[in-house]
């Protein structure tokens, strides 16, 4: 027998061992990998307690410990980071990337949070976008259609509800609905 034929035969006999098929949840080096609660075949859960309380929610991806932990019936969510979308219950079509991004969201839909603690306090608001560390951190209530771009871009009051407002720049803060804020009072706006 030739060397190539011997190697080919050895690989063919070992390949099934090298590519095992698992059913259920697997733990590899303390990392939990599986489908999450409800055992829905089109969900992906990677991390301890990720997608743990899911019952019927589908097409969800949870990567990170406690990501989408409380999801019950929410669909088509993506959570990447420790505690991302942690409290989500029925909210759908949300994307949270970063530790604790959209952490307190429960029923809000179509939100996008990119950055640690981005949209952290938003619970029921929908169609909000935040990009940057703690961007939209204090947005709460049923606030909708807001955009935060930059480190600490935020609202001036956690108790108010805002709609159709935009904060752009480091620490820019919206103060009312239907408003665009560029930077802070200590900066100037230059338009050539």
Steps between C-alpha positions, in 0.01 A plus 500: 500500500622845415562767763215718361251210512600418859458863613165530319373182671621619842327838460178335384489279810588782742281778354179391677683522833644842416157638405254384766132585490344627823139532602388716790724749677875453514748646747854540372760653733211639711341670196139395441406449136152411382157621393396665827167457675220349296756306294396691185712372211564840339632666819866516598615540860866519601583590860377419847128583539478633142140482367418305817131589546396483136175313434391561140723784377683403182780616273688645799876507546645544850878512539630570850411416856145613582439625143124497427462325835134596561379471141166321494327549165716765332614416148791589271719660768879508502684549829879492518666580831459430869139581593411643158117515472490330841144598598345464155169316528287554189705758308595401146742607226750653745878503463721552805879476475703580811484415867157597641386655171118529513521326837160610636304472175184295562255566215675750274541406134740587217766662720871497420758550775873475423732564792526415866188617689349646180122552549543338841186650662266469202219261595205546265625744237531396136690601188789659692865487394804558721865466400776559752591432861190576712326663202130545586574368850214686674232472230192354664122481480333454166759710317513426127690591181804651676864486391812533716844506339816534707642435843238595761253649248186493710185670633494766771225333704434132559141574601396667171378334181667603174408441136676582172809653663870461420812558710830501311840533664671424827257570788244672275164496678150544360262706714172455312327315218553589132847638572850460352793573734858526370756478779486704820484870590881514525542418130430692184337371184685573180325474164726600209 
